[in-house]
């Protein structure tokens, strides 16, 4: 049975990632890319769908014991888990070295004290747990083959097969180090090179140490910011610069519910805000790589901007259900692909333009095609900004005139006007000044409820939406505007949980609501960080700090956040770890640091 979402640790190589549970079980790993088929899919099913557990050997009928301690080694993605047993203490180090050849998952078992019996149980199941591979020996190596894929196991320990599982039983004494390496290779190619686990460990530690040194933030929340930045870096697909929203699919927004989506793609929105956070903390190379990815992804057809693409810029992300997987804690269906790719979400134009504007303002080298793209996007918006769309939350109900979408259309025009005024692009300046004013006037007239003194989710609606919290952050209205303050206070009253965390919008429970879906969801962590930001902007800095520190306390013991928090179950829910949670954590930390709103 899979652990709680917050029981998992992330390791990765900037091309794919694995989730390691407290009991030493790798329950999720897609090879060779984030969006490839999983070879371990136990996270979304049972052990029959693939796992790899390394830990102290127990009795045959005993549940695997969780580690007594675990941590990342310094500022890295190298995970150490330690078990204290009646016979001694053992440590398992898990990591994936930044790739220079075949992708590798390396596990090193080290005796710390006493004499501890250990077991490795490796059950590979290709195609998300559906296919049992052919496992056999090639010399001293073990290989699993099915169709185009082969996975190679290299280890110091003896192995044997039983019940379609590869086992290793061994004992470690103090100072003993037993290594296991799993490598993927196309099945038609020569075997991957023999691994060097100890050398790879040293190189991986060096990589992360050098990368973290570039961080320019040295404030009181540095630990949380660094861990979030490392997580965002781990979600970057190094060969192209694309950034996945999360490394998982179908972790539910409601345990037992149907709100289960595949996040292993590059949402322009999520990637753009990730770029912004990295630029603010000194990481220009990642920003340049993402900008290059964007230009390739939309090349030749910028007017038909998709809200998301594959990590190499693929456009076709057809959605399907995997009916052989029961889902995380029976939360079905399990989905791969994402049908929202073809939705109209006008806010994306604003997020992309804001990211390009920030890159320009922070000194990223000029790119003429990026400026041309920005102009083309506004040419499109000029004709379409007044259309209804599916909005930031990808509703699967009818299109609406979402206020946030109109605000972000205003942002796109505003930032492009600034680009033209700086002399780095040409465009119809006077006409776009008029367009900017027209959008602003339209939002203030049609998206604002005078009686309640709040902006609303969409034109003519009474519902609220947490995306309205971005109005002052985007500069649409100043923080001290009474309409901004009224909106913040209305969201606190109507969309906050008892703990003060924020829901995205009202859901309808048993009936289909504005999003076209049944069921409810947890508090959305990004929205809760946005509220803390807004509170700081309107001068309620102590309240902002209190909320921010409550949000930090929701992180798991390794500093990781999923998409949402279930206040009833007191659990993290949604895909994990989630870029859209870690980015606003960084942004709020920067704002609170600048305002002096921190304890100690």
N, C-alpha and C positions, 0 to 999 in steps of 0.2 A: 504494500500500500504506500502511495506517495506521502511525503511529509506535508506539513503546512507550507504554504508558499514562502513564509518568512524563515522556514527552516533551511532554505537553500542558499548556497554560495554560488557566485559567478566566477568562472575562469574562462579565458578566451585568448585568441591569437590575432584579433582584428580582422578575422575572416569568418569565424564561426565562434560558438561559445557552448559551454557545458554547464549544467546545474548540478551541484554536488550537495546531497542532503547531509544532515548532522550525523546520520548513521554510516557515512562513508559511501553511500550509493550514488553513482552518477545515473540520474533518471531521465536526462534529456541531453541529446547531442545530435546535431545535424552535420553531415559531412558530404562535400567539403566546404559548403557555404552555409551562411545563416539560413537561407531559404531552401536548402537541399532536404531530401527525405531524412528523417531521423533514424539512427541506428539504435538509439535508446529512447523509447517512447513510454517508459513506465510511468512517467509523470502524468500522462493522460489516460492511463489504463491500469494494468497490473504488471507484475514482474514478467509475465509471459510476453509482454510487448517490448522487453529489452531493458537491461540495467547492468551496472558493473559496481559491485560492492567490494570494498577492501576494508577490513576491520578485524578486531579480535574474534577468534573462533568461539562460538557458543554451542550450547546443546542444540540438537537437531530441531527441537520444537520451540526454541526460545526466539523472541523477537530480537532483531539486531539492536545492539546497544548504541545510543547516541554518544557522540564524543563528549568528553567532560569539558574540553576547551577547544576553541578554534579561533583563528585570527588570520588576517593577511600579514605577510611578512613585510613590515614597513609599509611604504606607499607603493604597493604593487598589486598584481593579481595572482600572486603565489599564495596558495591556501595551506595552512598547517592545521591539522586536527589531531588532538591527543586524547587517548583513552587511558584511564587508570583502571587496571584490573587487579584482582587478588594476587596475581603473580608478577605484576610489574606494570610499567608504563610504556606505551608505544606511540609513535608519531607517524602520521601519513602526510606527505607533502604532495599536493596536486597542482598542476599548472599546465598551460599550453604555450610553448615558446613561440614568439613572433615568427611567422612562417618564412622559411627559406628552403622550400622544397615541399615534401609531403606534410600535411597537417598531422600534428601529434598531440596526444593526451598522455602525459607522463605522471606516474604515481610512484613515489619513493617511500618505502616503509623503513622506519628507523627505530631500532631498539633504544629506549631511553634508560630504563632500569629493569631489573629482574629478567625473567624469561617468559615471553608471551607467545602463545600459539596464535597464528594468524590464518585468515582465509581470504582468498580472492575468488569471487564468483562472477563470471563474465558470461552474460547471455546476450548475444548480438541478434537483433531482429531487424532486418532491412525493411525499407518502405513503410516507416511508421509502425513497426511491429507486426506487419502482415507476412513477411517472408522469412523463413528459416534458412540461413545460408548454409552452404557446404563448407564445413570446418575440417581442415586436415593439416598435417605437418608437412613443411618443406624444410628439410634439414632440422635445425634446432628451432625453427620459427613456426608459429601457428598462424594460419591464414583462413579467413572466412570470405567466401566468394558467393555473389549472387548477381547475375546480370552484369551490368557495367561496373560494379563496385567490388573492391576487395579491401579488407581491413586486416592488418598484420599485427600480431602480438609478439613482442620480444620481452623476455624476462629472465632473471637469474634463477627463478624458482621452477621446480618441476610442475608440469601441468598434466591434468587428465580430464577426460570428458565423461559426463554423466548427465542423463536427462536433458540432452541438447544444451548443456551448459559446460563451460570450461572452468575447471577449478584449479586452484593452487593452495596447498596446505603446507605451512612452514612455520618455523619458530625463529624468533629474533631475540638475541642477547644484546646487552648494552653496546652501542657502537656499530651493530650490524646495519647494513643498508641494502635492502632488496628492491630492485627497480622493475617497473612494468611500463612498457610503452606501447600505445596503440596508434598505428599509423594508417592513414587511408591512401589508396592508390587506385587509379582506373584499372580494372581487372585485366585489360589487354596489354598493360605495360609491364616492364620489368619490376621486380620487387623494389620497394623503397629502400634507401640506404639504411644500414644498421644504425640505430640511434646511439647518441651519446648523452644519456640522461643527466649526468653530473655537469657536463659542459653546458648543456642546454639550460640547466638551472641557473648557473652563474651568468650566462648571457641574458636570460630573462630578467634576472634581478638588476643587471646593469641597464637594460633597456628601460625599465620603469623608473629607476633612480634618475637617469638622465632626462627622461621625459618630464618628470615632476619638477625638476629644477627650473623649468621654463615658466612655472606658474608665478604670476606677478601679485597674487593676493596673499597678504600676510596678516590678515585680521584675526579677530578672536574666534571666528568660526572656521579656521583653516582646515581642521581635521575633516569636517563635514564637506567643505568645498572640494578638497583634494580627492576624497573618496568619490564624490559625485563626478568630478572631472575624469577620474580613472574609469569610472563606469561608462561615461559618454565616449571616451576613447575606445573602450572595449566594444562599443556598439557601432564603431566605424568600420566599414569594409575597406581595408587598406588599398587594394588594387585600384579602386575607382574613386574613393572619397565619399561614396554614399554612406548614409547613416540609417541604421534600422531603428524603428521606434522601440522595439524590444526584441529579445532573441527567442521568444516563445510564441506559440499560437494557442488560443482557446483556453487559457487560464481565465476562469469565469469572473465577471463583474458581480455576480451574485451566486453563491454556492448553491448548486442544484438548478441554476437558471439557464437561459438560452443566450445570454449576452456574451458570446464567446467568439473572439475574432482573431485573425492571423495578423500579427504585428511585425512580421519579419521583412518589412519593406521600408522604403524611404518615403515617408510623408514629407512633402515640401514644407509643411507647417512645422513639424517636429524638428526636421533637419535645420530649418532656418533659425529657429530659436536656439538650437544647440550651437549653431555657428555663432550666434550673438554672444552666448555665454563664454564660448572659447575665446572670442576676440577680446572680451572684457577682462579675461584672465591671462592673456599673453600668448595664446596659441594661434598664430597666424598661418602656419603651414596647413593645419586642418581646415581653416577657413578657405584658403586658396584651393585646396583639393576639392572641397565641397562646391565652391563656385565653378570650378572646371567641370565637375560632375553635372551640375545643373545645366551648364551651357550645352553639354553633350546630350543630356536627356531630352531637352526641349528643342534641340536643333531641328530646323526645317519646319517646325509646326508650333511656334510659340503661342499662337492665338488659341490653340486647343490644349492649353495647359491642363495636365492631369493633376489631381491632388496628391497622387503617389505614383511611384515607379518602382521597378525592381532595383536591386542594389547596383546593377550595372547599367541602369537606365531602361530596362525592359518596360514595355507599355501594357502587355497582356498579362493580367493577374487574375484570371478566372477563378471564381470561388467554387469549392466543392466540399462535400462532407465525407468524413472517413467513418463509415458506419461500423467498422470492426473495433473502434476505440470507444469505450464507454464514457470517456471524458474525466477530467479531474474531479474526484469525489462525485462521480456520476453526473457531472454538469455537461450535458450534451446539447447540441451536436458539437463534435470536433470539426473545425473548419480549416481548410488550407486555401490560400488565395484570398482575395478580398474584392467583393463586388462593388465596394464603395469607390474603387479606382475611377469609375466613369461618372461619378457624381459631379454636379456643378457646385463648387464651393468658392464663392467670390472672395472670401477673406484671404485665401491663399495668395492672391495677387499682392495683397498688402504685406503679408509676412515675408514673401520673397523680396519685394522691393525694399522693405525695412532692413532685411539682412544685407542686401547689396549696398544700401545707403550706409549702414554701419561699417561695412568693409571699406568703403570709400573714405569714410570719415576717420578711420583708424589707420589709414596709410597703406592699406593693401594695394599693391601695384595696380595701376590702371589697366583695365581690359576693355578695349573698344567694343567688343561684341557684347559684354555685359551691359554696357551703357545702351547699346542698340536694343538688346533684349528688353530692358526697362522701358524704353520708348514704345516698343511693340506691345508690351503688356498694357500700357495706358491707352494706346489706340484701341485695344480690345475693350477695356473697361469703359471707355467713353461711350461705347455703343450698348453695353450690357449691364452696367452697374445697377440699373433700376429694375432688373429682373429678379424674381424670387429664386431661391436656391436651397440646397440641403443644409447649409450652414456648417459651422465648425465641428459640431458633434455628429455629423454624418447621419442625420435622421433618415429613417427608411419610411417615413410617412410622407405626406404631400409637401411640396416646396412652399416656402414662406419668404416673406421679406424680413429676414433676420437682421436685427439692429447691428449685431457685431459684424456681419458681413458688409453692411453699408459703411460702418466706421472704418473697417480695414480697406475698403475701396477708397475712402477719403485719404487714408494713410499712404496708399500707393500713389495717388495723385500728388499729395503734399511732398513726399520724398523725391518724386521725379521733378517737380518744380525746383526743389533745392539743387538737384543735380544740374539742371539747365542753368540756373542762376550762378552756379559755381564755374560755368564755362566748359564743363566736361561733356556736354551733350547739346543737341539742338532740338527744339520743339516749339509748338505754338503756345508760347508762354501765357499770353493774355487769355487765350481760349481756355487753357487749363486752370488758370486762376478762377475763371468763371465756373468751371466744372467743379473745382474744389468747394467753392462757396455754395454751389447748388446742392451737392451731396450733403454738406453740413446742415444746410437749411432743411433739407428733406428729412434727415434723421431727427433733428430737434422738433420738427413739427409733427411727424407721424410716429416716431418711436418713443415719445415721452408722454407719460401719464401725469398731467398737471395735478389732478386731484390727490394722487398718492405721492407726488414729487419723486418719481423714479422713472428711469428708462425701462422698457419692457423687452421681452424676448424677441418679439416681432411686431411689425406694424399692426395696430388694432387689437393686440392680445393683452391679457391681464397677467400672464405668467412672467416670472422673472427668469434670468439666465445668468449664471456666474461669469460668462464671458463679458458681461457689461462692466466687470471690474477693470477691464483693460482700457476703458475710455480715458481715464487720466494718464495711464502709463504710456499710451500712444500719442498723447498730446492733443487729443481731439477737443477736450475741454480742460481747463486748469483744475487742480485738485480742490481749490477753495470755492469752486462753483457750487451753488446750492443744489443743482441737479445732480452733480457727482456725489456730494455728501448724502443726499437723499437716497440715491441708488445704493450706495454702500450700506447704509443703515437698513434699507428694505431687504437687501440680500441677507444681512445678519439676522433679521427677524424671520424671514420666510424660507431661506434655503440652508440655514445652519443647523447642525445637529446639537445635541445637548453639550457635547464637548467643544463646540465652537468651530468644527470643521464644516466645509461647504459642499453641498450637493451641486451638480451641474445645472439641474433644472428639475421641476416636479416630474416624477414618474407616476404611472397610473396603476401600478400593482397588477391586478388580475386582467385589466383591460389594456388595449393598445393606446398609448398616449401620443404625445407630439412626435416621439421618435418612431412610432409605428411598431413598437415592441411591447410584449407583456413583461411583467416582472419589475423589480426594483434594482437598485445598484447602491454601492457604498458612496461615502463621501469622496469626492474627487480631489486628490492631493494637490494637483496643480492649482486648482481654484482656491484651495485653502491658503496656499502660498501667495496667490494674487491678493487675497483679502489682507494678509499681513502687510504686503507691499502698500496697498491703498491706505491702510490705517496709518502707516508711517508717513505717507505723503500728505495726509490731512492733519498731521500733528499729534496723532494718538500713538506715540512711539512706544510707550510702555505696554500698551495693549498689543501692539504689533509684535514686540519682542516676546511677550508671553505666548502668543499664538505660534510664533515661529519655533520656540523651544518645545512647545507641545508637539509640533509636527516633527521636529528632530527626534523626539522620543519614540515616534512610531517606527523609525528605521529598525531593521533587524540588528542583531549583534555585530554584523559586519558593515553596517552603514548603508544598507540597500533598501530601496522602496519599490513597491509595485505601483500600479496605476491608482488604486483606490484603497480606502480603509472602511471595513464593515464595522460600524459602531455597535451593532447588536452582538456580533460574534467576537468583536475585539480582535480582528484578524485582517491581514493584508489580503486584498483580492485584486484580480486583473492580471494582465501580463506583467512579467517580472524578469529583471528589473526594467523600469520604465523611464525612458529618456524624458518624457513629458512631466515626470515628477522631479527628476534630479536637476533639470535646467532651472525651474523657478526656485528651487532650493538655493542654487548658486546666486541667482539674481536678487533674492530677498536678503541673503547674507551680505551681499555687496551694498545694498541700500541701507540696511540697518547699521553696517559698519560705518558708512559715510555719515549717517545721522548721529552716531555715537550711542545708538540705542542697543546696548548690550550690557549684560551683567558683568560683575567683577571689575 
